[in-house]
Amino acid sequence: MVDGRTLVGRIARVVHALRGGDRPGEVRVVVDGIAHYYLAYASTPVPAGAEVLIINNRGGRQVDVEPWPTVAGGEGSR
């Protein structure tokens, strides 16, 4: 089992879409080379395949997340 403090601040990938509010989805996060799966809650829907930032550990293999922006093709780097 992963310590909750280890999860906060990590990037996870959405496995099953997050429906938003109190309707969870599922995310996969890799810690020390091992994949872990958690029920995840976000304030807005997030599609499967998107990256999210873990912002809180609820315990019981449940986390709160928020969308993680993905920069495409080097945009914004100058």
C-alpha positions in Angstrom: 0.0 0.0 0.0 1.2 3.5 -0.9 1.4 6.2 1.8 -1.1 8.9 1.0 1.5 11.6 1.3 3.4 9.9 -1.5 0.4 10.2 -3.8 -0.4 13.9 -3.5 1.4 15.8 -6.3 1.8 12.8 -8.6 0.4 12.7 -12.1 -2.0 9.8 -12.9 -3.7 8.6 -16.0 -7.5 8.3 -16.2 -8.5 4.6 -16.8 -12.3 5.0 -16.6 -13.7 8.5 -17.2 -14.3 10.7 -14.2 -17.9 11.8 -14.4 -17.5 14.8 -12.1 -18.8 15.8 -8.7 -19.6 12.8 -6.4 -19.5 10.3 -9.3 -16.0 8.8 -9.4 -13.9 7.2 -12.2 -10.6 5.3 -11.9 -7.0 6.4 -12.3 -3.7 4.6 -12.6 -0.6 6.0 -10.9 2.9 4.5 -10.9 4.9 4.6 -7.7 8.3 3.1 -7.6 7.7 1.3 -10.8 4.4 -0.3 -9.6 1.0 0.6 -11.0 -1.7 1.4 -8.4 -5.4 2.0 -9.2 -7.6 4.4 -7.3 -11.2 5.6 -7.4 -10.9 9.2 -8.3 -13.1 12.3 -7.9 -12.9 15.5 -9.9 -15.1 18.6 -9.8 -15.6 18.4 -13.6 -15.7 15.4 -16.0 -12.3 14.1 -17.3 -12.1 11.7 -20.2 -10.3 8.3 -20.2 -6.7 8.7 -21.3 -6.3 12.2 -19.8 -3.6 13.0 -17.3 -4.7 14.4 -13.8 -2.9 15.7 -10.8 -3.6 14.0 -7.5 -4.5 16.8 -5.0 -5.8 14.9 -2.0 -5.9 11.3 -0.6 -9.3 10.4 0.9 -8.0 7.1 2.2 -9.5 3.7 1.3 -7.9 3.9 -2.2 -9.8 7.1 -3.1 -8.2 10.3 -4.3 -9.3 13.8 -5.5 -7.8 15.0 -8.7 -7.8 17.9 -11.1 -7.1 18.0 -14.9 -3.4 18.3 -15.7 -2.7 20.5 -18.7 -0.8 18.8 -21.5 1.4 21.0 -23.7 1.2 19.9 -27.3 4.1 20.1 -29.7 6.3 22.4 -27.6 3.8 25.2 -27.4 4.7 27.8 -24.9 8.4 27.1 -24.9 10.5 29.9 -26.1 
